[in-house]
């Protein structure tokens, strides 16, 4: 199902960037609900995180409505200058701080819990740290080495340090049968997740080894991003074991596995059944807006920094004001905030705040409820297959007709 893009109406009111950026601070309800809920204790408190993401957020999406106005999609209407990017950078940096603080609280909390409680805490924490992968995804697309270092830190703490390498390959092969990050038609999440996880892991290792060998270097070096990031993960595990013992290590590893699982379910949803056609020259057609699913629901997008506005992310266009950062601010604080270290030039891909809801196949709900639906393949297919945009099923998967 498609929806046409709504054109901005002349004279329509716009919002200041500073005010618009405030909506993304709702993401911090996740770690707040986790910590307060577990400190209060009891079943309601310990289930607060699950209730937030799987009950409150979907209900709020229904009440607030989505980015769809009638049969048309409404893009972001924000009055912004090039310097306003700092207001959208701040919540990303604050999330890194919140992530590290939450992990330290989680590990210290686990020491006094029994094993069943550790299992529950790991699940609740993993739901929150899955958002950290979304934040890392945003930061790793930036040119700034500072931002990419923060992304490496986040990914290392969820045992996903190879993600940047694998993700670059995903952008190159997206919506093809060669991409380990694109779910094929009729493929269940139980088949896709192992293929995606191990495919990305193996590719990343081999890719870095090949890159370094062409330069005449050894693969076992700190110049190997795979080795460096996984080395950081091992260092974190050793440090946790020395300080908090085996309970801390188990909690840390389990939350990472949950975060990775949530991320892979997100990846499953993003491109399910949407494959590019091969041209006569045996090359694939260019990536288009119809090769990713769009979920325009408001709150779940605010919670995840617009991860659900995925089609526009794969279109390599950046905001025109982001190419050249020219600042006319004065004063020590303004100069600090707008320095090249803190405020990088945005990479070719659009930053999350500039993603537009364009003509794309649309999901009936946000990612959290769609993940639950995907765990029941017959029900998933009954809901999703009628929404697939292609008229010919053979364009979607080799030899497979849609199963209902």
N, C-alpha and C positions, 0 to 999 in steps of 0.2 A: 504494500500500500504506500502510495506516494502522497506528499503534500507539497503544494507550490510555496515558493518563498514569498513572504510578504515584503513589499517594498516600503521603505520608510515614508511616512506621510509628512508632507511639508507643514511646518509649524507645530509638529507633535513635540511635546515636552521631552527633554532628555535629562538624564541623571548625571550628577558629578561623579567622577571616577572614585573619589574618596568615599562617597556614600555607597556607590555600587559595590565596592570591594568588601564592605562590611558583611555582606551575605555569606561570604566564604568562611567567616569565622564560626559558622555553625558546625564545622567539622570538629571543633574542639569539644563538642558535646560527647563525642565518642570516648576519649580518655577520661573526661570528667565523670561520665556515667559509670565507667569501669571502676575507677578508684573509689568514688563515693559509695557505689553499690556494694563493693566488696568490704569496705570499711564498716558500713552499716550492718552487713551480714544478712543472713536469711535468704530464702529462695528468691523473693522479689528483687532484693538488692543484687544478688549474684547473677540474676538473669537480665539485669537492666540493659546491658550492652546488646544482647540478642533482641530484646524488645525494641530498642531504639532503631536498629537497622532493619529488622524484619516486620515490625508492626507500626511503630510511630512514623517512620520515614515514608513507607508506602501510603499510609493513611493521609499524611500531610501532603503527599503528591496529589492525592485525589482532591483534598480540600483547597489547596493552593492552585490547582490546575497545572497544566504543562505549558511549554512554550508555544503551543498550537493555538492560534486564534481562528476559530471556525475550521476551515480546511487549509489554512495557510500557517506557515511557520514564522514566528517573530524572532528576529535576530536581536542581539544586544544593542541597545541604543544608549550609548554612554558618551558624554561630552568629555573628551580627554585630550591631553597634550602628551608629548613624548616623556616628560618628567613624571607623569602620573603612574608610570609603570611601577614605581616604588610601592604604591599602595597595594598592588597585587603580588609583589615580591614578599612583603612582610609576612602574610599568613603562611607562606611556604617555609620561610626561615623559622617562624615560631613553631611550626609543626615539627621541624627537626628537633628543636629543644624539647617540645612536649613528648616526642617519641623517645628520646633518650631518657628523660625523667620518668616516663611511664615504665620503661623496661627496668630501670633501677628499682622502682617501687615493686614491680611484679616479682623480680628475683628475690628481693628481701622478704616479700610477703610469702613466697613459696616455702621458705625455710620452716615456717611454723605450721604448714598445712599437711594433711595426710595426702596419700597418693590420688585418691578420687577427687579431692578438692584441687589438687594440682592439675589434674586433667581438665576440670571445669574452668579453672583460671586460665589455662593455656588456650582453650577455645575462645573464651571471652577476649583475651588479649590479642589473639590472632585476628579476630574480626577488626580490631582497631588498627593493628600494624599492617593489615592489608591496604589500608589507606596510605601508609608510608610508601608502599610500592608505587601507588599513583603519584605521590609527591616526587619520588625519585624519578619516575618516568618524565615528569614535567621538567625537573632540573637537569636531567642528562641530555635533554634536547637543546640546552643552552650552550653558548660558546665559552662562557666563563669557566675557567678551571676551578674557581671557588665553588660555583654551583655544582659542577660535576663531582667535586670532592665530597660535597654534602650528599649527593646521590649515592656515591660509593659507600659512604658511611651507613646510610639507611639500608641499602641492599645487603651489606655485609651483616647487619644485625637481624636479617630475616633469611640468611643463608641463600641469597639469590644474587651473589656478586657477579655472576656471568651475564646478568640480564641485559646490560647495555650492548654487549657484543651480539647476543641473540636477537635483540630487538632491532638493531640496525639491519640484520638480515631479513627480519620480518617485514620491514618497510620496503625492502627490495623485492621480495617475493610474495607480498600480501595478495590474498585472494587467488592463489594458484595451488595446484595439488603438490607443488614442491615446497610449500611453506608449512613448517611444523606448527605454526601459530594460527593457521586457518582451519576451522572445523568444516569438514565436508558434509554434504547432504547425507542425512540418515546416520551420521556418525554420532554415537552417544558420548556423553562426557566421560564415561568409564573407559572408553577407548581413546578419546582425545587427550585427556589430561596426561596419562603416561607418555603418549607420543610427543606431546608438546614439551613436557618437562625434560625428558631424557634427550629428545632431539635438540633442544636448545643447549643443554649441558654439553653434549658431545660435540655439537657444532662449534660452540664457543672455545672449547679446549683445542680442537683441531685448527680452528681459524687463527688463534693466537700463536700456536706452534708453527703454523705455516708462515705467518707474517714475520716472525722472528727468524725463521730459518732462511728466508729469502735475503735477510740482512746479514746472514752469517753468524747470528747469535744463538745462544742456548735458550731453550724454552723455559728452563728453570731459573728465572731471573725476576727482579722486581719490575722490569720493563714489561713483563707479561701481565696484562690486566687480570686475566683469569687467576693466575697464581697469587697476585697481589691481593685481590679482593677476597679470595677464599682463604688466603693466609690471615687476613684480618678477622674473618669469621672464626677460624681456629683459635686465634689469639683471644678473642672474646670468650670462647668456650673455656679455654684454659684458665683465664682470669676468674670467670664465674665459679669454676670448680674450686679454685684455691680459696676464694672468699666465702662462697655460699654452699659448697658441696654439691653432691649429686642431684639433690632436689632442684637447685638453681639451674643446673645444666639441663636437666630433663624439661623443665618449664620453658627455658629459652629455646630449646630445639623444637618442642611441640608447638609453641606459638608461631615459630617460623614456618612449620609445615602447614599450619592452618592458614597463615597469611598467603603462602604460595598457592594453596588449594583455592582460596577465594579469588586470587588473581587469575589463576588458570581458568576458573569458571567464567570470569569476566571475559577472558580472551576467547573462550568457547562461544560466548554470546555475540561478541563483536562482529564476527564475519561468517557466522554459521550459514552454510549453503550458498554463499555469494562468491562465485568464481569468475575470474576474467576469461574472456574468450581468446583463443589463439588466432592470430591473423594468418594470412596466406604465406607470409615469410617465416612462419613457425615461431614468431615472437608474440608475446601477450599484448593485448590492448592496454592502453594507459589506465592507471588507477582512476576510478571515478567515484562520485558520491554514492553510486548504487552498489558499491562493493563493501560497505560497512553498514551495520544497523545503527539507527539513531534512537535514543531514548530521551525525549525532551522534557521529562518530568523535572520539576524545579528543585525540590529539596534534595533528592538523591544526587543531583548534579552539584549542588552546593557542597554536599558532604564529601564529594570525591573530586573536587576541582575540575568539574566538567568532563570527566572521563567518558560519560555517556554520550557526549556530543562527538562521537568518534569519526564520522565520515570526513568532517572538515579537517581533522587532525592529519589525515593521510594525504591531504592536498597540500603540496609544498608551496604555500603562500604565507608571507608574514605581513603583519600590519605595516602600512606604508610609513608610519611615524617611528617604527622601530629600527629602520635601517641605519639611521644616522642620529646618534644621541648628541644633541647640542644643548647645553645647559646655560642658563643665564642667571641662575640663583646665586645668592650671596650669603655670607655667614659661614662659620665653621661647620655647624651641624648639617646645613644643606649641602655643602661641598662634600662632607663625609658620606652622606646618604646617596649622593649622585656620583660617587667615585667609580672608576671602572671595576674596582674589587667588589663593591656591593651591588652595583647596578650595571649588569652586563648588556652588551648588544644582543638582542634576541636572535636566536638561530633561525634558519630558513623556515622551520615549522612554526605555525602560529602558537603564541603563548595561550594558556588556557582561557584567559579572560577575553580573547579575541575570537574564539571559536564561534562559528555561526551555524545555526540550524538550517540546513539547506535541503534541497529536494533529495530525499533518501528513503529507503525502506524503514518503516517506523515500528518499534516494539510497542506492545500494548501497555507495558508497565516499566518501571525502572529496573536496574540490575538486581537488587536484592530479591524481589519476588520472582523475577525471571530465573534466577539461579535455582530457587526451590523448584520451580516448574521443570527445569532442565533435568533434575534428578529423576523425573518420571518420564522417560523417553516417549511413550505413546501419547501422553498428554501434551508434551512439548511439541511434537510433530503436528498434533491436531490444531494447536494454536498458531504455530509459526508457519507451517507450510502454505496455508492459504495467503499469507502475507508476503511470500517470496515474490520479487518483482518480475522475474523472467517468465516470458510466455512459454519458452521451451525448456523442459526439465533437463534435456541433455546438455544444456549449457552449464549446468550446475554441478553435475557429478557424472563420471563416466559410467554409462550403462545403468544408472539408477533412476527409477521413477520415484516421485515423492511418496513416502509411506504415511498413511493416516492412522 
